[in-house]
Amino acid sequence: MSDPAEVFQNNWAYLKAELTWLDRILSVAIARQRQEQKTVDRVAQSRADRATSHWWKGLVALDGTAGYDETRPRPTNRSGTATSYQQQMEARIQASLQQGVALGLPQLRDRLKLTAFEKNLVLFSLAPEINRRYAKLYNYLQSHESSSAARVSVEVSSTCGCPDLPTVDLVLRLLCRNDQEWQTGRAYLTANSSLIQQGLLQMVACGEETLLTRRLKLSDDLVNYLLAEQPQPQTLEVLVQPAQLPQLHPVPHTHLPLPRYLREEKATPDGTQLILPRSLLATLQHLGQRVELWSEVQAVWSDLQPSCSTPPPLPGTVAILVGAAGTGKTMAAAAIAQQLKTSLFWTDLALVPPAEFRRLLQEIHEHSPTVLLIKSAPLWLGRSAALATADLHQLIHQRQQQRGITLFSVPLLQSVRWHWRQEIDQILEFPLPTPGDRLKLWHQVFPSTIGLDSSIDWEFLAHKLPLNGGEICAIAQAATFYAAVDSLEIKVTMAHILRAWEQRQQKLKTRN
């Protein structure tokens, strides 16, 4: 009969045991890196040699043993020992919990059903909050080969404002023993991770970086909980279930106050044709079809689940519409709403004070619109966003769980952080109209009740005036006013259109 597992005295005693394991992992990694550095120093004669060392180390063997160009540890027969250690640790954790000893990290793991990789990822990110020694060890392992490279790495880290934090690359290298574990681990570091969804873990980026170079940071509230002498379950519930936003249960509109920043437009057919490239039109139509047919697809997919490891499709789609003003983004959103026979809800972030962003989020969750358009989206998706990353993650996650479509409108894709480009389901580009497109736009822009002079040269307007759809509409409206001034019986002529065009050009000149 085996001896009973030793009970941890408190949460701090447990953390010290976990940090002892982390110390061993880091010690092995540092010893391996130092040995590899010695090998490089013996052969490298130039910067180019050092830069390509990961390649030629797999070809040149200086000590008679095979070299590898892989930076992760090669699989060894240590799995039995590792399994034994983890089993012993788990036995101590369970014994402690049964004795009423509150352990922060195990409680978080059980509450969010974290994998062993995710739990250890939290431990890696927590260690620098306990002792700066771990920050120095991380920086050493992240500095690569030479001392000069180390200095450069430290300088870059300092400019990021987060030099103490581990990178995604370091965590994957030290926690994953093979390619399959690496791929699985990387998959956890997405918006699908419960840690990220709850805003408990952030991947801090300095500009346009790859995911591997981002640094992992725990929220301050989570750090305080994990380091508490007696981590309270009530505190954990507050962390994993933020109270500021309700769940996705639409409330009857009759019981809702009028929204202040969220606008509703009834989708009414007006005979206007959406003039866009054929492939883009097909994609937009498919977005609506996904909502219409989701239940049928979900039913079929559920039957395949036992033989398919891929998760079922989510009911909601989140997309970015990229294009200059007037290229048809708002009309496209309205067309989708019309296809689904529902209203279009929209908001323009440029008209919402940053202090009221959370109120806007509240309105979105209260009304739960099927089709939602968010204009001026760089204010949320850009590098200097005024909305907390955790709040935006939560919005995207909840909208994906709801049967509907969320559209973020931006003028340039470069205005969106790389992180959000990866998390969004689709990115749709809205190009400027071609002369042929402009011809169609001119032919349909005037209402049928307005008279048009037969001498209007539509071909000239389409080929000589490089306008987008919004500009064509504005000029048509201005031309109609000029026609109304000239005659009670409104009849637009070529002169009216050119006069409206000239007025627009003059306005642009005064602005510039």
SULFENRA-V846436 format. One record per residue. RES is the residue in three letters. PHI is phi in whole degrees, 0 to 359 (NA if undefined). BURIAL is + if it has 9 or more other ideal C-beta (glycine too) atoms within 8 Angstrom, else -. Layout:
# SULFENRA-V846436
res->RES phi->PHI burial->BURIAL
res->RES phi->PHI burial->BURIAL
This chain:
# SULFENRA-V846436
res->MET phi->NA burial->-
res->SER phi->285 burial->-
res->ASP phi->291 burial->-
res->PRO phi->296 burial->-
res->ALA phi->294 burial->+
res->GLU phi->288 burial->-
res->VAL phi->271 burial->+
res->PHE phi->290 burial->+
res->GLN phi->292 burial->-
res->ASN phi->198 burial->+
res->ASN phi->296 burial->+
res->TRP phi->293 burial->-
res->ALA phi->298 burial->+
res->TYR phi->297 burial->+
res->LEU phi->298 burial->+
res->LYS phi->297 burial->-
res->ALA phi->293 burial->+
res->GLU phi->295 burial->+
res->LEU phi->292 burial->+
res->THR phi->297 burial->-
res->TRP phi->296 burial->+
res->LEU phi->297 burial->+
res->ASP phi->302 burial->-
res->ARG phi->294 burial->-
res->ILE phi->299 burial->+
res->LEU phi->291 burial->+
res->SER phi->297 burial->-
res->VAL phi->296 burial->+
res->ALA phi->295 burial->+
res->ILE phi->293 burial->+
res->ALA phi->298 burial->-
res->ARG phi->294 burial->+
res->GLN phi->294 burial->+
res->ARG phi->296 burial->-
res->GLN phi->295 burial->-
res->GLU phi->295 burial->+
res->GLN phi->295 burial->+
res->LYS phi->298 burial->-
res->THR phi->297 burial->+
res->VAL phi->296 burial->+
res->ASP phi->297 burial->-
res->ARG phi->289 burial->-
res->VAL phi->249 burial->+
res->ALA phi->297 burial->+
res->GLN phi->240 burial->-
res->SER phi->205 burial->-
res->ARG phi->297 burial->-
res->ALA phi->297 burial->-
res->ASP phi->299 burial->+
res->ARG phi->291 burial->+
res->ALA phi->295 burial->-
res->THR phi->257 burial->-
res->SER phi->298 burial->+
res->HIS phi->294 burial->-
res->TRP phi->274 burial->-
res->TRP phi->283 burial->+
res->LYS phi->294 burial->+
res->GLY phi->279 burial->+
res->LEU phi->247 burial->-
res->VAL phi->256 burial->-
res->ALA phi->245 burial->-
res->LEU phi->270 burial->-
res->ASP phi->247 burial->-
res->GLY phi->87 burial->-
res->THR phi->249 burial->-
res->ALA phi->291 burial->-
res->GLY phi->256 burial->+
res->TYR phi->229 burial->-
res->ASP phi->263 burial->-
res->GLU phi->270 burial->-
res->THR phi->274 burial->-
res->ARG phi->281 burial->+
res->PRO phi->299 burial->-
res->ARG phi->288 burial->-
res->PRO phi->299 burial->-
res->THR phi->231 burial->-
res->ASN phi->272 burial->-
res->ARG phi->275 burial->-
res->SER phi->298 burial->-
res->GLY phi->298 burial->-
res->THR phi->295 burial->-
res->ALA phi->298 burial->-
res->THR phi->298 burial->-
res->SER phi->299 burial->-
res->TYR phi->297 burial->+
res->GLN phi->296 burial->+
res->GLN phi->294 burial->-
res->GLN phi->295 burial->+
res->MET phi->298 burial->+
res->GLU phi->295 burial->-
res->ALA phi->297 burial->+
res->ARG phi->293 burial->+
res->ILE phi->298 burial->+
res->GLN phi->295 burial->+
res->ALA phi->296 burial->+
res->SER phi->292 burial->+
res->LEU phi->297 burial->+
res->GLN phi->294 burial->-
res->GLN phi->274 burial->-
res->GLY phi->85 burial->-
res->VAL phi->276 burial->+
res->ALA phi->279 burial->+
res->LEU phi->241 burial->+
res->GLY phi->299 burial->+
res->LEU phi->295 burial->+
res->PRO phi->299 burial->+
res->GLN phi->294 burial->+
res->LEU phi->296 burial->+
res->ARG phi->301 burial->+
res->ASP phi->291 burial->-
res->ARG phi->293 burial->-
res->LEU phi->262 burial->+
res->LYS phi->55 burial->-
res->LEU phi->286 burial->+
res->THR phi->283 burial->-
res->ALA phi->299 burial->-
res->PHE phi->298 burial->+
res->GLU phi->295 burial->+
res->LYS phi->297 burial->+
res->ASN phi->291 burial->+
res->LEU phi->298 burial->+
res->VAL phi->297 burial->+
res->LEU phi->298 burial->+
res->PHE phi->303 burial->+
res->SER phi->285 burial->+
res->LEU phi->279 burial->+
res->ALA phi->306 burial->+
res->PRO phi->296 burial->+
res->GLU phi->284 burial->-
res->ILE phi->263 burial->+
res->ASN phi->209 burial->-
res->ARG phi->295 burial->-
res->ARG phi->302 burial->-
res->TYR phi->291 burial->+
res->ALA phi->298 burial->+
res->LYS phi->294 burial->-
res->LEU phi->294 burial->+
res->TYR phi->299 burial->+
res->ASN phi->299 burial->+
res->TYR phi->296 burial->+
res->LEU phi->289 burial->+
res->GLN phi->266 burial->+
res->SER phi->271 burial->+
res->HIS phi->68 burial->-
res->GLU phi->287 burial->-
res->SER phi->258 burial->-
res->SER phi->295 burial->-
res->SER phi->294 burial->-
res->ALA phi->295 burial->+
res->ALA phi->298 burial->+
res->ARG phi->296 burial->-
res->VAL phi->297 burial->+
res->SER phi->298 burial->+
res->VAL phi->296 burial->+
res->GLU phi->297 burial->-
res->VAL phi->296 burial->+
res->SER phi->299 burial->+
res->SER phi->295 burial->-
res->THR phi->292 burial->-
res->CYS phi->286 burial->+
res->GLY phi->78 burial->-
res->CYS phi->215 burial->+
res->PRO phi->290 burial->+
res->ASP phi->275 burial->-
res->LEU phi->266 burial->+
res->PRO phi->284 burial->+
res->THR phi->273 burial->+
res->VAL phi->301 burial->+
res->ASP phi->301 burial->+
res->LEU phi->297 burial->+
res->VAL phi->297 burial->+
res->LEU phi->294 burial->+
res->ARG phi->296 burial->+
res->LEU phi->272 burial->+
res->LEU phi->259 burial->+
res->CYS phi->248 burial->+
res->ARG phi->264 burial->-
res->ASN phi->207 burial->-
res->ASP phi->297 burial->-
res->GLN phi->296 burial->-
res->GLU phi->295 burial->+
res->TRP phi->297 burial->+
res->GLN phi->295 burial->-
res->THR phi->295 burial->+
res->GLY phi->297 burial->+
res->ARG phi->296 burial->+
res->ALA phi->297 burial->-
res->TYR phi->293 burial->+
res->LEU phi->273 burial->+
res->THR phi->229 burial->+
res->ALA phi->295 burial->+
res->ASN phi->285 burial->-
res->SER phi->290 burial->+
res->SER phi->297 burial->+
res->LEU phi->297 burial->+
res->ILE phi->284 burial->+
res->GLN phi->301 burial->+
res->GLN phi->276 burial->+
res->GLY phi->74 burial->+
res->LEU phi->275 burial->+
res->LEU phi->227 burial->+
res->GLN phi->237 burial->+
res->MET phi->255 burial->+
res->VAL phi->278 burial->+
res->ALA phi->244 burial->+
res->CYS phi->247 burial->-
res->GLY phi->82 burial->-
res->GLU phi->276 burial->-
res->GLU phi->252 burial->+
res->THR phi->283 burial->-
res->LEU phi->297 burial->+
res->LEU phi->297 burial->-
res->THR phi->270 burial->+
res->ARG phi->285 burial->+
res->ARG phi->251 burial->+
res->LEU phi->265 burial->+
res->LYS phi->228 burial->+
res->LEU phi->277 burial->+
res->SER phi->294 burial->+
res->ASP phi->300 burial->-
res->ASP phi->295 burial->-
res->LEU phi->292 burial->+
res->VAL phi->301 burial->+
res->ASN phi->299 burial->-
res->TYR phi->293 burial->+
res->LEU phi->293 burial->+
res->LEU phi->263 burial->+
res->ALA phi->294 burial->+
res->GLU phi->296 burial->-
res->GLN phi->229 burial->-
res->PRO phi->301 burial->+
res->GLN phi->269 burial->-
res->PRO phi->302 burial->-
res->GLN phi->297 burial->-
res->THR phi->296 burial->+
res->LEU phi->297 burial->+
res->GLU phi->297 burial->-
res->VAL phi->295 burial->+
res->LEU phi->291 burial->+
res->VAL phi->269 burial->+
res->GLN phi->228 burial->-
res->PRO phi->305 burial->+
res->ALA phi->273 burial->-
res->GLN phi->285 burial->-
res->LEU phi->235 burial->+
res->PRO phi->284 burial->-
res->GLN phi->285 burial->-
res->LEU phi->276 burial->+
res->HIS phi->237 burial->-
res->PRO phi->306 burial->-
res->VAL phi->262 burial->+
res->PRO phi->306 burial->-
res->HIS phi->299 burial->-
res->THR phi->292 burial->-
res->HIS phi->258 burial->-
res->LEU phi->260 burial->+
res->PRO phi->290 burial->-
res->LEU phi->297 burial->-
res->PRO phi->292 burial->+
res->ARG phi->269 burial->-
res->TYR phi->242 burial->+
res->LEU phi->261 burial->+
res->ARG phi->253 burial->-
res->GLU phi->241 burial->+
res->GLU phi->236 burial->+
res->LYS phi->289 burial->-
res->ALA phi->278 burial->+
res->THR phi->236 burial->-
res->PRO phi->299 burial->-
res->ASP phi->238 burial->-
res->GLY phi->80 burial->-
res->THR phi->283 burial->-
res->GLN phi->268 burial->-
res->LEU phi->281 burial->+
res->ILE phi->262 burial->+
res->LEU phi->215 burial->+
res->PRO phi->305 burial->-
res->ARG phi->301 burial->-
res->SER phi->295 burial->-
res->LEU phi->291 burial->+
res->LEU phi->299 burial->+
res->ALA phi->296 burial->-
res->THR phi->294 burial->+
res->LEU phi->297 burial->+
res->GLN phi->296 burial->+
res->HIS phi->294 burial->-
res->LEU phi->301 burial->+
res->GLY phi->293 burial->+
res->GLN phi->295 burial->-
res->ARG phi->300 burial->+
res->VAL phi->290 burial->+
res->GLU phi->295 burial->-
res->LEU phi->255 burial->-
res->TRP phi->299 burial->+
res->SER phi->300 burial->-
res->GLU phi->296 burial->-
res->VAL phi->295 burial->+
res->GLN phi->298 burial->+
res->ALA phi->296 burial->-
res->VAL phi->293 burial->-
res->TRP phi->295 burial->+
res->SER phi->297 burial->-
res->ASP phi->292 burial->-
res->LEU phi->271 burial->-
res->GLN phi->306 burial->-
res->PRO phi->301 burial->-
res->SER phi->253 burial->-
res->CYS phi->224 burial->-
res->SER phi->276 burial->-
res->THR phi->289 burial->-
res->PRO phi->295 burial->-
res->PRO phi->294 burial->-
res->PRO phi->295 burial->-
res->LEU phi->282 burial->-
res->PRO phi->289 burial->+
res->GLY phi->254 burial->+
res->THR phi->239 burial->+
res->VAL phi->241 burial->+
res->ALA phi->225 burial->+
res->ILE phi->251 burial->+
res->LEU phi->259 burial->+
res->VAL phi->250 burial->+
res->GLY phi->170 burial->+
res->ALA phi->295 burial->-
res->ALA phi->302 burial->-
res->GLY phi->89 burial->+
res->THR phi->269 burial->+
res->GLY phi->107 burial->+
res->LYS phi->293 burial->+
res->THR phi->293 burial->+
res->MET phi->297 burial->+
res->ALA phi->296 burial->+
res->ALA phi->297 burial->+
res->ALA phi->295 burial->+
res->ALA phi->295 burial->+
res->ILE phi->295 burial->+
res->ALA phi->299 burial->+
res->GLN phi->295 burial->+
res->GLN phi->300 burial->+
res->LEU phi->270 burial->+
res->LYS phi->55 burial->-
res->THR phi->220 burial->+
res->SER phi->279 burial->+
res->LEU phi->263 burial->+
res->PHE phi->260 burial->+
res->TRP phi->216 burial->+
res->THR phi->212 burial->+
res->ASP phi->245 burial->-
res->LEU phi->298 burial->+
res->ALA phi->293 burial->-
res->LEU phi->260 burial->-
res->VAL phi->251 burial->+
res->PRO phi->300 burial->-
res->PRO phi->308 burial->-
res->ALA phi->294 burial->-
res->GLU phi->257 burial->+
res->PHE phi->301 burial->+
res->ARG phi->292 burial->-
res->ARG phi->295 burial->+
res->LEU phi->299 burial->+
res->LEU phi->302 burial->+
res->GLN phi->299 burial->+
res->GLU phi->296 burial->+
res->ILE phi->298 burial->+
res->HIS phi->287 burial->+
res->GLU phi->290 burial->+
res->HIS phi->271 burial->+
res->SER phi->43 burial->+
res->PRO phi->294 burial->+
res->THR phi->290 burial->+
res->VAL phi->238 burial->+
res->LEU phi->235 burial->+
res->LEU phi->245 burial->+
res->ILE phi->246 burial->+
res->LYS phi->274 burial->+
res->SER phi->53 burial->+
res->ALA phi->296 burial->+
res->PRO phi->304 burial->+
res->LEU phi->294 burial->+
res->TRP phi->251 burial->+
res->LEU phi->264 burial->+
res->GLY phi->277 burial->+
res->ARG phi->290 burial->-
res->SER phi->251 burial->-
res->ALA phi->295 burial->+
res->ALA phi->272 burial->-
res->LEU phi->259 burial->+
res->ALA phi->299 burial->-
res->THR phi->303 burial->+
res->ALA phi->298 burial->+
res->ASP phi->295 burial->+
res->LEU phi->290 burial->+
res->HIS phi->302 burial->+
res->GLN phi->295 burial->+
res->LEU phi->300 burial->+
res->ILE phi->299 burial->+
res->HIS phi->299 burial->+
res->GLN phi->291 burial->+
res->ARG phi->292 burial->+
res->GLN phi->291 burial->+
res->GLN phi->278 burial->+
res->GLN phi->258 burial->+
res->ARG phi->287 burial->-
res->GLY phi->174 burial->+
res->ILE phi->228 burial->+
res->THR phi->241 burial->+
res->LEU phi->240 burial->+
res->PHE phi->260 burial->+
res->SER phi->259 burial->+
res->VAL phi->224 burial->+
res->PRO phi->282 burial->-
res->LEU phi->224 burial->-
res->LEU phi->294 burial->+
res->GLN phi->296 burial->-
res->SER phi->280 burial->+
res->VAL phi->254 burial->+
res->ARG phi->301 burial->+
res->TRP phi->303 burial->+
res->HIS phi->303 burial->+
res->TRP phi->287 burial->+
res->ARG phi->300 burial->+
res->GLN phi->285 burial->-
res->GLU phi->277 burial->+
res->ILE phi->287 burial->+
res->ASP phi->292 burial->-
res->GLN phi->216 burial->+
res->ILE phi->236 burial->+
res->LEU phi->246 burial->+
res->GLU phi->266 burial->-
res->PHE phi->253 burial->+
res->PRO phi->280 burial->-
res->LEU phi->292 burial->-
res->PRO phi->291 burial->+
res->THR phi->279 burial->-
res->PRO phi->306 burial->-
res->GLY phi->296 burial->-
res->ASP phi->295 burial->+
res->ARG phi->296 burial->+
res->LEU phi->299 burial->+
res->LYS phi->295 burial->+
res->LEU phi->296 burial->+
res->TRP phi->296 burial->+
res->HIS phi->291 burial->-
res->GLN phi->251 burial->+
res->VAL phi->284 burial->-
res->PHE phi->273 burial->+
res->PRO phi->300 burial->-
res->SER phi->294 burial->-
res->THR phi->280 burial->-
res->ILE phi->263 burial->+
res->GLY phi->286 burial->-
res->LEU phi->235 burial->-
res->ASP phi->292 burial->+
res->SER phi->291 burial->-
res->SER phi->273 burial->-
res->ILE phi->297 burial->+
res->ASP phi->268 burial->-
res->TRP phi->295 burial->+
res->GLU phi->297 burial->-
res->PHE phi->298 burial->-
res->LEU phi->299 burial->+
res->ALA phi->288 burial->+
res->HIS phi->266 burial->-
res->LYS phi->260 burial->-
res->LEU phi->251 burial->+
res->PRO phi->283 burial->-
res->LEU phi->249 burial->+
res->ASN phi->262 burial->+
res->GLY phi->299 burial->+
res->GLY phi->295 burial->+
res->GLU phi->291 burial->+
res->ILE phi->298 burial->+
res->CYS phi->296 burial->+
res->ALA phi->295 burial->+
res->ILE phi->292 burial->+
res->ALA phi->297 burial->+
res->GLN phi->294 burial->-
res->ALA phi->296 burial->+
res->ALA phi->297 burial->+
res->THR phi->295 burial->+
res->PHE phi->297 burial->-
res->TYR phi->298 burial->+
res->ALA phi->294 burial->+
res->ALA phi->293 burial->+
res->VAL phi->292 burial->-
res->ASP phi->285 burial->-
res->SER phi->205 burial->-
res->LEU phi->295 burial->-
res->GLU phi->271 burial->-
res->ILE phi->296 burial->+
res->LYS phi->216 burial->+
res->VAL phi->279 burial->+
res->THR phi->245 burial->+
res->MET phi->298 burial->+
res->ALA phi->296 burial->-
res->HIS phi->297 burial->+
res->ILE phi->294 burial->+
res->LEU phi->293 burial->-
res->ARG phi->295 burial->+
res->ALA phi->295 burial->+
res->TRP phi->296 burial->+
res->GLU phi->297 burial->-
res->GLN phi->298 burial->+
res->ARG phi->295 burial->+
res->GLN phi->298 burial->-
res->GLN phi->296 burial->-
res->LYS phi->296 burial->-
res->LEU phi->294 burial->-
res->LYS phi->295 burial->-
res->THR phi->293 burial->-
res->ARG phi->290 burial->-
res->ASN phi->277 burial->-
